[in-house]
Amino acid sequence: MSLADQLAQRILATQFEHFPAEAIGWAKAAILDTVGVTLAGAREDAPTMAGAALGVGAAAGPCLVFGGSRRVDPLSAALINGTAAHALDYDDCSNSMGGHPSAPVLAALFALGEQSHSSGRDILTAYVIGFEVEARIGRAVNLYHYEKGWHPTGTLGVFGAAAGCAKLLGLDAARTAVALSIAASFSSGVKANFGSMVKPLHVGHCARNGMYAALLAREGFTSGAEVLEHKQGFLNVFNGAGNYDSSRLFDGWGAPFDIVAPGIGFKQYPCCASTHPAVDCMMELRRKHDLRADQVALIESWTHRRRLEHTNRPEPRSALDAKFSVQYCLARALLHGAISIDHFEGDAWKDAATHALLRKVQAATYTEAQFPPQNHFGAEVRVTLTDGRVFSAKVDQALGRDASTPLSPEMLRTKFVDCSARILSYERIERLHAVIEGFERMADVSEMTALIDTSSLAGKRRAVG
């Protein structure tokens, strides 16, 4: 029996009743967070251009494009909304996957669910399964896969989207295995495109293609039989022989589900997660010692080499590039005691005060004397003042990185309101929050998307005023 067949059997066997309360709770938190960041990113250039480039290829249909009232076909909606969900780099993370788990799966499920009039319970089931599949493949291929230069959100997210859509469509085991095999040929995304519009496009692309794989399988499309394990299949081509462990696909399946442990990570800041532990350190130092930028002579930052490879950008060249600059993020954190969406909007990345501080920031990789070898999520920051005083802070991982250090429900709610208020009125946001809180009781996902549709807000004052 092929690896795809074995995954398909588990996908088919897993039902809503098998999920503990914690899994449902985390899944609803992920839906809340993903809806919020998708709304916040909906009018960014990347999703706007992605939608425009589709042109007549985006047919009229039943599926909402977040941020407005336009409705298109499911595949186009998945691509545009998936790109929007990752446009601000504010969406959730998974340590097992090594990427962003929810945006690829939920962008596909919301669109397919609208077309199919799926219930909240069915979408929750499909989402947790999609999460489990992409995380399981992540366990099998990481960290080699990540370090090689693949962007796991794209390369693995397509499997999560395919698995979730196959479950939502009610495909049998044989067709589900085909959907996963097709997804292997759709898998793509390289880290060289970090700091550009292509990175969020990876999410839209894999959400669309994961759904497309499931739809093709439903039609009776055929695929290779051993596409994951074949000598020229996914595992050997993307990782190479000896650089993966296929047994980790199945060991302890659902015991616990990956969304519970190690769990899902929610972001405090709208920038690359690899900058977050250093930012947490700076926030602590600023708060504890009342630091001001004009007092600072030198800022030294240490993060894991794997994180610094894509965040050591002392001279960011665009707003998107700034999201991947640990130097820029530390400067903003010191200057403002916060990092907001506005810090990456328009020409904000050119801010003179921020760039003056950038020249004082030195970033390096930390040593085993600072953190144990198995820790690759920590950071240390040391600030030297002009009067000679030195302050330092250290964290093992950023707040919210996984279930062991979660953001509070109040923090998640505040983030959701702040993000959604860029599009919706506060009255609408409250109603939307309530619907998501009771997501498993929703008869049709259109109950949620109707609240996101802005057509009924025409002429009314939105939260952004």
Secondary structure, DSSP 8 states (H G I E B T S, - for coil): --HHHHHHHHHHH--GGGS-HHHHHHHHHHHHHHHHHHHHHTTSHHHHHHHHHHGGGS-EEEEE-TTSS-EE-HHHHHHHHHHHHHTTS-S-EETTTTB--HHHHHHHHHHHHHHHT--HHHHHHHHHHHHHHHHHHHHHHTTHHHHHTB-HHHHTHHHHHHHHHHHHHT--HHHHHHHHHHHHHH---BGGGTTSTHHHHHHHHHHHHHHHHHHHHHTT----SSTTTSTTSHHHHHT-TTS--GGGGTTTTTTT-TIIIIIEE--SSSS-GGGHHHHHHHHHHHHHHT--GGGEEEEEEEE-HHHHTTT--SS--SHHHHTT-HHHHHHHHHHHSS--GGGGSTTGGG-HHHHHHHTTEEEEE--TTTS-TT--S-EEEEEEETTS-EEEEEESS-TTSSTTS---HHHHHHHHHHHHTTTS-HHHHHHHHHHHHTGGG-S-THHHHHHH--GGGTTS--TT-
